Amino acid sequence: MSVVVDRARLRLEISRRGWNSVDLAKAARLSGATVSAALAGRPISATSLRLIAQALASAPPDELIANLLGGDDWRERDL
């Protein structure tokens, strides 16, 4: 089964941790191509989504970075 990730939200969650796509790929044990696909709005496997979610959950957002990025109006942002 494949899924499409909300790419704006994923970009925000990556940014809130002070990461980039390479950092996420390493933390999730995924290829850079898989993370790039998710960020481009292309389908990825449900297993890849689970690994991304686990990686993000294992590294809580940096509160200072999160505050600098603003509130939860992430859908209106162009990250």
N, CA, C and O atoms as a MOPAC input file, in Angstrom:
PM7 MOZYME 1SCF
protein

 N      0.85100 1    -1.18100 1     0.00000 1
 C      0.00000 1     0.00000 1     0.00000 1
 C      0.89500 1     1.24300 1     0.00000 1
 O      1.86900 1     1.31900 1     0.74800 1
 N      0.55500 1     2.19800 1    -0.83600 1
 C      1.32000 1     3.43800 1    -0.84600 1
 C      0.45200 1     4.59400 1    -0.36500 1
 O     -0.77600 1     4.56200 1    -0.44900 1
 N      1.13500 1     5.61200 1     0.14100 1
 C      0.46200 1     6.78000 1     0.70800 1
 C      1.15600 1     8.03800 1     0.20500 1
 O      2.31000 1     7.99500 1    -0.22000 1
 N      0.44600 1     9.14900 1     0.25600 1
 C      1.01800 1    10.44700 1    -0.08300 1
 C      1.04100 1    11.27700 1     1.19200 1
 O      0.01900 1    11.46000 1     1.85300 1
 N      2.21500 1    11.77000 1     1.52100 1
 C      2.41900 1    12.54900 1     2.74300 1
 C      2.08200 1    14.01400 1     2.47100 1
 O      2.29600 1    14.51300 1     1.36600 1
 N      1.56100 1    14.68600 1     3.47100 1
 C      1.34800 1    16.13800 1     3.38000 1
 C      2.73300 1    16.78200 1     3.36500 1
 O      3.37800 1    16.89700 1     4.40700 1
 N      3.17800 1    17.19100 1     2.20700 1
 C      4.56500 1    17.63000 1     2.07400 1
 C      4.86300 1    18.92400 1     2.81900 1
 O      5.98300 1    19.10200 1     3.29900 1
 N      3.91300 1    19.82200 1     2.93000 1
 C      4.14500 1    21.05600 1     3.69600 1
 C      4.34400 1    20.72500 1     5.17300 1
 O      5.21400 1    21.29600 1     5.83100 1
 N      3.54800 1    19.81700 1     5.68100 1
 C      3.68300 1    19.44100 1     7.09200 1
 C      4.99800 1    18.70800 1     7.32500 1
 O      5.66300 1    18.92800 1     8.33700 1
 N      5.37500 1    17.83700 1     6.38900 1
 C      6.64100 1    17.12200 1     6.53900 1
 C      7.80100 1    18.11100 1     6.53300 1
 O      8.71100 1    17.99200 1     7.35300 1
 N      7.78700 1    19.07800 1     5.62800 1
 C      8.85100 1    20.08900 1     5.60100 1
 C      8.92100 1    20.84400 1     6.92000 1
 O     10.00800 1    21.10900 1     7.43500 1
 N      7.76300 1    21.18900 1     7.46300 1
 C      7.72700 1    21.88900 1     8.74100 1
 C      8.32600 1    21.03100 1     9.84200 1
 O      9.14100 1    21.51200 1    10.63000 1
 N      7.93200 1    19.76900 1     9.90600 1
 C      8.43100 1    18.88800 1    10.96200 1
 C      9.93800 1    18.67600 1    10.84300 1
 O     10.63000 1    18.57800 1    11.85600 1
 N     10.44700 1    18.60500 1     9.62700 1
 C     11.89600 1    18.50200 1     9.42600 1
 C     12.56600 1    19.77600 1     9.93300 1
 O     13.55600 1    19.71900 1    10.66300 1
 N     12.02300 1    20.91800 1     9.54400 1
 C     12.59000 1    22.21200 1     9.94300 1
 C     12.54400 1    22.41700 1    11.44500 1
 O     13.48700 1    22.95800 1    12.02400 1
 N     11.46300 1    21.99500 1    12.08500 1
 C     11.31400 1    22.18200 1    13.53300 1
 C     12.38900 1    21.43900 1    14.31700 1
 O     12.64300 1    21.76200 1    15.47800 1
 N     13.01000 1    20.46900 1    13.70600 1
 C     14.06800 1    19.70500 1    14.36700 1
 C     15.45700 1    20.20300 1    13.97400 1
 O     16.46600 1    19.67700 1    14.44300 1
 N     15.50200 1    21.22000 1    13.10900 1
 C     16.77700 1    21.71300 1    12.64200 1
 C     17.43900 1    20.75500 1    11.67100 1
 O     18.65600 1    20.78600 1    11.49100 1
 N     16.64000 1    19.90400 1    11.04400 1
 C     17.13700 1    18.89300 1    10.11900 1
 C     16.98600 1    19.35900 1     8.68200 1
 O     16.37800 1    20.38800 1     8.39000 1
 N     17.56400 1    18.56200 1     7.80200 1
 C     17.27900 1    18.66200 1     6.38200 1
 C     16.86100 1    17.26900 1     5.91300 1
 O     16.75400 1    16.35100 1     6.72500 1
 N     16.62800 1    17.10900 1     4.63600 1
 C     16.12100 1    15.82000 1     4.15400 1
 C     17.12800 1    14.68800 1     4.35400 1
 O     16.73400 1    13.54300 1     4.57600 1
 N     18.40900 1    14.99600 1     4.27900 1
 C     19.44100 1    13.96600 1     4.50200 1
 C     19.40400 1    13.49400 1     5.95100 1
 O     19.52900 1    12.30000 1     6.22400 1
 N     19.23200 1    14.43600 1     6.88100 1
 C     19.13000 1    14.06600 1     8.29900 1
 C     17.94400 1    13.14100 1     8.53500 1
 O     18.05500 1    12.14900 1     9.25400 1
 N     16.80500 1    13.47200 1     7.92200 1
 C     15.62600 1    12.62500 1     8.08800 1
 C     15.86100 1    11.24000 1     7.49500 1
 O     15.50300 1    10.23000 1     8.10100 1
 N     16.45500 1    11.19600 1     6.32600 1
 C     16.71400 1     9.89800 1     5.68800 1
 C     17.59000 1     9.02600 1     6.58400 1
 O     17.32400 1     7.83500 1     6.74800 1
 N     18.62300 1     9.61200 1     7.15700 1
 C     19.50700 1     8.85100 1     8.04700 1
 C     18.75700 1     8.38200 1     9.28400 1
 O     18.85800 1     7.21800 1     9.67100 1
 N     18.00200 1     9.28900 1     9.90800 1
 C     17.28100 1     8.93900 1    11.14000 1
 C     16.22500 1     7.87300 1    10.89100 1
 O     15.97200 1     7.03200 1    11.75400 1
 N     15.61200 1     7.90500 1     9.71900 1
 C     14.55400 1     6.95000 1     9.38000 1
 C     15.10600 1     5.67400 1     8.73900 1
 O     14.36400 1     4.72200 1     8.49500 1
 N     16.41500 1     5.66500 1     8.46800 1
 C     17.03900 1     4.51700 1     7.79300 1
 C     16.39800 1     4.27300 1     6.42000 1
 O     16.10200 1     3.14000 1     6.03900 1
 N     16.19700 1     5.38000 1     5.69700 1
 C     15.61300 1     5.32700 1     4.35800 1
 C     16.57300 1     5.96400 1     3.36900 1
 O     17.49200 1     6.68600 1     3.75700 1
 N     16.35900 1     5.69900 1     2.11600 1
 C     17.17600 1     6.34500 1     1.09000 1
 C     16.76300 1     7.80800 1     0.94500 1
 O     15.63500 1     8.19300 1     1.25300 1
 N     17.70200 1     8.59900 1     0.47200 1
 C     17.38000 1     9.99100 1     0.18200 1
 C     16.29000 1    10.10400 1    -0.86400 1
 O     15.49200 1    11.04100 1    -0.83900 1
 N     16.25300 1     9.15000 1    -1.78400 1
 C     15.23100 1     9.16500 1    -2.83600 1
 C     13.83100 1     8.99300 1    -2.25400 1
 O     12.87700 1     9.60800 1    -2.72900 1
 N     13.71200 1     8.16200 1    -1.23000 1
 C     12.39100 1     7.96400 1    -0.61100 1
 C     11.92200 1     9.23700 1     0.08300 1
 O     10.76400 1     9.63400 1    -0.04500 1
 N     12.82800 1     9.87100 1     0.81500 1
 C     12.46500 1    11.12200 1     1.49100 1
 C     12.16100 1    12.20400 1     0.45600 1
 O     11.21800 1    12.97600 1     0.63000 1
 N     12.93800 1    12.26600 1    -0.60500 1
 C     12.66700 1    13.23400 1    -1.67600 1
 C     11.30200 1    13.00300 1    -2.30200 1
 O     10.58100 1    13.95200 1    -2.60900 1
 N     10.95300 1    11.73500 1    -2.48800 1
 C      9.63400 1    11.41800 1    -3.04700 1
 C      8.52800 1    11.93100 1    -2.12700 1
 O      7.55400 1    12.52600 1    -2.58900 1
 N      8.68300 1    11.70000 1    -0.83700 1
 C      7.67500 1    12.17100 1     0.12500 1
 C      7.56400 1    13.68900 1     0.08900 1
 O      6.46200 1    14.23700 1     0.11500 1
 N      8.71300 1    14.36800 1     0.03000 1
 C      8.71700 1    15.83300 1     0.00500 1
 C      8.16600 1    16.40100 1    -1.29800 1
 O      7.72600 1    17.55000 1    -1.34700 1
 N      8.19300 1    15.59500 1    -2.34100 1
 C      7.66300 1    16.03500 1    -3.64200 1
 C      6.19400 1    15.68400 1    -3.81100 1
 O      5.59200 1    16.01100 1    -4.83400 1
 N      5.61100 1    15.02100 1    -2.81600 1
 C      4.20100 1    14.64700 1    -2.90400 1
 C      3.95200 1    13.38900 1    -3.71200 1
 O      2.82400 1    13.12000 1    -4.12500 1
 N      5.01400 1    12.61000 1    -3.93900 1
 C      4.84700 1    11.34300 1    -4.64700 1
 C      4.57400 1    10.23400 1    -3.63300 1
 O      4.96400 1    10.34800 1    -2.47100 1
 N      3.91600 1     9.17500 1    -4.06000 1
 C      3.59300 1     8.08800 1    -3.13200 1
 C      4.84000 1     7.39200 1    -2.58500 1
 O      5.82900 1     7.19700 1    -3.29100 1
 N      4.76000 1     7.02700 1    -1.31100 1
 C      5.77600 1     6.19700 1    -0.66700 1
 C      5.04400 1     5.04900 1     0.01400 1
 O      3.82500 1     5.09200 1     0.17500 1
 N      5.77600 1     4.04200 1     0.40500 1
 C      5.13400 1     2.90000 1     1.05900 1
 C      4.68500 1     3.27200 1     2.47300 1
 O      5.23200 1     4.18000 1     3.09900 1
 N      3.69500 1     2.56100 1     2.94700 1
 C      3.22000 1     2.76600 1     4.31700 1
 C      4.33400 1     2.45600 1     5.31300 1
 O      4.41900 1     3.08100 1     6.37000 1
 N      5.17500 1     1.50300 1     4.97800 1
 C      6.31400 1     1.17800 1     5.84500 1
 C      7.27500 1     2.35600 1     5.93000 1
 O      7.77300 1     2.66800 1     7.01100 1
 N      7.54200 1     3.01200 1     4.80700 1
 C      8.40900 1     4.19400 1     4.80700 1
 C      7.79200 1     5.31900 1     5.62700 1
 O      8.49300 1     6.01200 1     6.36400 1
 N      6.50400 1     5.49900 1     5.50100 1
 C      5.82200 1     6.51600 1     6.30200 1
 C      5.97900 1     6.22200 1     7.78600 1
 O      6.22800 1     7.12800 1     8.58100 1
 N      5.83500 1     4.97200 1     8.15300 1
 C      5.98700 1     4.58400 1     9.55900 1
 C      7.40700 1     4.88500 1    10.04000 1
 O      7.58400 1     5.38200 1    11.15200 1
 N      8.41000 1     4.59500 1     9.22800 1
 C      9.79400 1     4.87800 1     9.60700 1
 C     10.04300 1     6.37800 1     9.73900 1
 O     10.76700 1     6.80800 1    10.63600 1
 N      9.45400 1     7.17200 1     8.86100 1
 C      9.56800 1     8.62700 1     8.96100 1
 C      8.92200 1     9.11800 1    10.25200 1
 O      9.49700 1     9.93500 1    10.97000 1
 N      7.73700 1     8.62200 1    10.53800 1
 C      7.03300 1     9.02800 1    11.75900 1
 C      7.83000 1     8.65600 1    13.00500 1
 O      7.91600 1     9.44300 1    13.94900 1
 N      8.40700 1     7.46700 1    13.00900 1
 C      9.20700 1     7.03200 1    14.15900 1
 C     10.45200 1     7.89800 1    14.32600 1
 O     10.82500 1     8.24400 1    15.44700 1
 N     11.09300 1     8.24700 1    13.21600 1
 C     12.27900 1     9.10200 1    13.28200 1
 C     11.92400 1    10.47900 1    13.83500 1
 O     12.64200 1    11.01800 1    14.67700 1
 N     10.82600 1    11.04000 1    13.36400 1
 C     10.40400 1    12.35100 1    13.86400 1
 C     10.01800 1    12.28500 1    15.33500 1
 O     10.31800 1    13.20300 1    16.09800 1
 N      9.36200 1    11.21800 1    15.73300 1
 C      8.95300 1    11.07000 1    17.13500 1
 C     10.16100 1    10.88500 1    18.05400 1
 O     10.11500 1    11.26500 1    19.22400 1
 N     11.23500 1    10.30500 1    17.52900 1
 C     12.41100 1    10.05000 1    18.36300 1
 C     13.24500 1    11.30700 1    18.58400 1
 O     14.13700 1    11.31200 1    19.43300 1
 N     12.97500 1    12.35100 1    17.84600 1
 C     13.70700 1    13.60900 1    17.96500 1
 C     12.70500 1    14.74400 1    18.12800 1
 O     12.26600 1    15.33000 1    17.13900 1
 N     12.34400 1    15.05400 1    19.35400 1
 C     11.35600 1    16.12200 1    19.56300 1
 C     11.80900 1    17.43600 1    18.92800 1
 O     13.00700 1    17.69200 1    18.80400 1
 N     10.85900 1    18.25400 1    18.53400 1
 C     11.20500 1    19.54300 1    17.92400 1
 C     12.02600 1    20.40600 1    18.87900 1
 O     11.82300 1    20.37500 1    20.09300 1
 N     12.93800 1    21.16100 1    18.32300 1
 C     13.68400 1    22.15600 1    19.07900 1
 C     12.72100 1    23.32300 1    19.29800 1
 O     12.27900 1    23.95400 1    18.33900 1
 N     12.40400 1    23.60200 1    20.53800 1
 C     11.37800 1    24.61200 1    20.83400 1
 C     11.75500 1    25.99500 1    20.32700 1
 O     10.88600 1    26.73000 1    19.86000 1
 N     13.02400 1    26.36800 1    20.40700 1
 C     13.42900 1    27.67800 1    19.91100 1
 C     13.21100 1    27.75800 1    18.40700 1
 O     12.68300 1    28.75000 1    17.90400 1
 N     13.61500 1    26.71600 1    17.69200 1
 C     13.39000 1    26.69700 1    16.24000 1
 C     11.89300 1    26.72100 1    15.95000 1
 O     11.43700 1    27.47800 1    15.09300 1
 N     11.12700 1    25.89400 1    16.66400 1
 C      9.68300 1    25.84700 1    16.44600 1
 C      9.05800 1    27.22200 1    16.67100 1
 O      8.19300 1    27.64100 1    15.90200 1
 N      9.48600 1    27.92400 1    17.71200 1
 C      8.95100 1    29.25900 1    17.99000 1
 C      9.33100 1    30.25100 1    16.89900 1
 O      8.52400 1    31.10000 1    16.52000 1
 N     10.54800 1    30.14700 1    16.39600 1
 C     10.97900 1    31.03900 1    15.32500 1
 C     10.21100 1    30.79400 1    14.02500 1
 O      9.98400 1    31.71300 1    13.23700 1
 N      9.81900 1    29.54100 1    13.81900 1
 C      9.04500 1    29.21200 1    12.62400 1
 C      7.59900 1    29.66500 1    12.73200 1
 O      6.90100 1    29.75800 1    11.72300 1
 N      7.14800 1    29.94600 1    13.93500 1
 C      5.78800 1    30.42600 1    14.12400 1
 C      4.87300 1    29.35500 1    14.66300 1
 O      5.31400 1    28.27900 1    15.06700 1
 N      3.59800 1    29.66600 1    14.66300 1
 C      2.58300 1    28.79100 1    15.23600 1
 C      2.26300 1    27.60300 1    14.36100 1
 O      3.08400 1    27.15600 1    13.56000 1
 N      1.06700 1    27.10500 1    14.52600 1
 C      0.61600 1    25.93200 1    13.79400 1
 C     -0.04100 1    26.27600 1    12.46800 1
 O     -0.79500 1    25.47100 1    11.92200 1
 N      0.24000 1    27.46500 1    11.94600 1
 C     -0.34400 1    27.85500 1    10.65300 1
 C      0.50100 1    27.31800 1     9.51000 1
 O      0.69800 1    28.00700 1     8.50900 1
 N      1.00300 1    26.09500 1     9.64600 1
 C      1.93100 1    25.48300 1     8.69900 1
 C      1.32500 1    25.31200 1     7.31600 1
 O      2.06900 1    25.27600 1     6.33500 1
 N      0.01600 1    25.20600 1     7.19700 1
 C     -0.57700 1    25.03700 1     5.87500 1
 C     -0.44400 1    26.30100 1     5.02800 1
 O     -0.48700 1    26.24200 1     3.80000 1
 N     -0.28300 1    27.43600 1     5.69100 1
 C     -0.18700 1    28.70200 1     4.96900 1
 C      1.25900 1    29.04800 1     4.64700 1
 O      1.50600 1    30.03400 1     3.95300 1
 N      2.21100 1    28.27800 1     5.12200 1
 C      3.62300 1    28.57300 1     4.95100 1
 C      4.15100 1    27.96000 1     3.66400 1
 O      3.65000 1    26.94400 1     3.18100 1
 N      5.14900 1    28.59000 1     3.13700 1
 C      5.83800 1    28.03300 1     1.98300 1
 C      7.26200 1    27.74100 1     2.43600 1
 O      8.15400 1    28.57800 1     2.29300 1
 N      7.46600 1    26.54900 1     2.98300 1
 C      8.79100 1    26.19800 1     3.50800 1
 C      9.61100 1    25.59700 1     2.42200 1
 O     10.76400 1    25.23000 1     2.64900 1

